[in-house]
Amino acid sequence: MRKLQISFILTAALTLASPVTYTTLASWNAAGPASSATVDFDSLYLGGSQTQYASFVLSGVTFSGMNGNLVVYQSGYQYSDLGNGPSLTSSPLPGAIVINLPANTFGFGFLVGSGAAVPVNVTIDGGTTFQITNPTNPPANIGNPAQFWGVRNTVAMGSLTIATNTTSYRVVIDNFAIAGDPGTGGTGEVPEVSSGLLIGAGLLLLPLLRRKFQGSSL
């Protein structure tokens, strides 16, 4: 019976930290709270076909390239156009976009595409990896709209890495949105509700573990 109780409490605690994914902006917004910032890359495009950066910060979000630079392509560029102005990718291949989030970010979402619509992997905090199986194959248009993908979590997230699962095509993103604590709607320094629940679960376990150890010492 005690093993069953312990298993139930641990399962409930772990379930609190399960991210939920969304494939439309409308469903992500409906899950709330509203986006606290949406980053586009228009201001970073400085002319020509592309502008390259090692890293940059916009609205408290840090973007950097893995194995190379970040590239902001001009609006309408055939292989990276998501229909919303200049977009962000990385170069050379294989590349990835690494994003560090502001404190107390509980949700993020973005428009995503890739060459030949190959799947895109999103790894959160170096652990959980999700695969986007239907990214847009640029250029986006009325018949081929830009694909949205987003996450909401019950615990704050610190970073993510976005990359294709092939060395032949790169990922492209735009309109990167972040959202704060579902309990407050903000990204300020506030206690995490889920942390308190996890601590509570641990306190519930203590009497069970104490009785178990006392019984085994008799």
N, C-alpha and C positions, 0 to 999 in steps of 0.2 A: 504493500500500500504506500509506504514511504517513497519507494522508488518511483511509483506512479505519480505521486505529488510533486516530487522533484523534477521529473521529466516534463510534467505539465507546465510548471512555473518557468523552467528554462525555455521551453518551446514558445511560450507566450512572450517572454522577454525578447527572444531572438526575432520573433515575428514583427516586433515594433520597428526594427531597422531594415525592413524589406522595401526597397525602392519600387515605385509604381511607374510604369512607362506609359507614354501617350504618343499617338501618331497624328493628332490634329491640334492646332493651336486652340481651337474652341474648347476641346475637352481638357486640355492642360489649364486653360484659364478658369474653366468651371470648377476645377478641383481646388482653386484658390490657395493662398492669397494672390492678388494681382502682382504682375511683374513690378519689381522695384527699379529695374533698369533694363533697357534693351540696347545692345551694342550693334551698330552697323559700322562699316569700314570706309564710308564715303570720304571722311576727312583725311584718311591716310593715303588715298590715291593721289599721287603728285604729278601724273602725266605719263605719256607713253603707253605701252601695253601693260606695264606692271610696275609696282614699287615694292622693293624688298626691305624687310626688317629682320633683325635678330630676335627682337622681342618688343613689346609695347604694352602700355596699360591704358585701358579705357573704362570709365565708370567703376574703378576699383577692381576690375578683372584684368589679370595678367595673362597675356598670350605669348607663347614662345614656340619655336620650332624644334623638333627632335631630328637630329641628323642633318640639319641644314637650316635654311632661313624660312621665314614666313613671306608669302607673296600676296599682295593685294592687286587683283586684276581689275582692269578697267571694265566699266559697265558694258554689257553686250558681248564680251569676249566669248567666243563660241564654246570653249571647253570648260568654262567656269561660271557661266551666266545663270544665276538663280532668279532672275527677274526683278531684283530689288536694288540695283546699283552695284558698285564694286563689291567683290566677294573675297574671302580669305582662303588660301590654300598654303601648302608647304612645298619646298623644293630643295634639293633634287629628290628623286625617287630612290629608295622608299622613304617616305616622310610621314610625319605625324604632327598634329597640332596639340600642344600641351597647354592647358588652361588652369590657372590657379584662381580660386574663387574667393570673394570677400568672406569675412567671418560670418557665421550663422546664415549660410546659404542653404536652404532646404529644397530648392527646386531650380532647374535650368531647362532651357529648350532652345532649339535653333533650326534653321532651314539647312538641309543637307543634300549634297549631291556627290557623285563620283563618276569617273569615266566608265562608260559602258554599264553604268548602274551596278557595279560590283558591290558586294556587301561592305558595310562600314562597321568597325568595332569601336565601342565606347567603353573605356575602363575607368571606373570611379575609384578614387583614392588608392590606386594601385592594386585593387582587389577585384570586385565584381565587374564582369565584362558582359555587356549587352551587344547584340548584333542587329544592325539596321539592315534588313534584307531588301528594302525597296527604296533606296535613295534615288533622287532625280538624276537622270542622265542629261547633263546640260547640252544645249541651252533650254532653260525653262520657258514655257509659253502657255497660252490658254489651254491647249490640248495636252500639255506636259507640265502641270503645275509643280512648283517647288515643294518637296516633301518636308514636313515638320516632324521633329522627334524631340521628346522631352521626358523629364523625370521629376517626380516629387518624392521626398523621403521624410521620415519621421525623425531623423537625426541630421545634423548639419553635415554638409559635404565640403571637402577642401580642395579637390582637384579632379581633373579628368583628362584623359588622352583620347584623341579621335584619330583613327587611321583606317585605311582600307586593309583588307586581308590579302592583298596581292602587291607585288613589287612593280606591277605594270601600270597601275592607275592611282591617282591621288584623290584625297577627299577635298571637298570645298564646302564652306559654311557661310552663313550670313544671318543677320538679325538674331544675335545671341542674347537671350533673355535670362534673367535670374529672379528668384523670388525668395522671400524671407521665411521666418518661422510661421507655420500655420496657426500658431496660437496668438501671435502678435501682428503678423503681416509685415514685420520689419526685419532688417538685417543687423540691428544693433546688438550690443553685448547683453544678451538676456539669457537666463538659464534655459537649458533644453528640457522640455517637458518629458521627453523620452528618457533622458538621463535619470530624472527623478523616479520614473517608473522602474527603470532597471535597478536602481538602488533599493527601491521598495521590494522588488522581487528578491534581491539578495537578502534583505532583512527577514523576509518570510522563510527563506531557506535556513537561516541560522538555527532556529529551534529544532528543526528536523535533523540537521547535521549534528547538533549537540547531543540529542537523544541517541543518535546512531553511534557516535563515538563513546558515549557513556555506557551503552549497552554492550559494545564490543570489548570494553575494558573489564567487564565483570567476569 
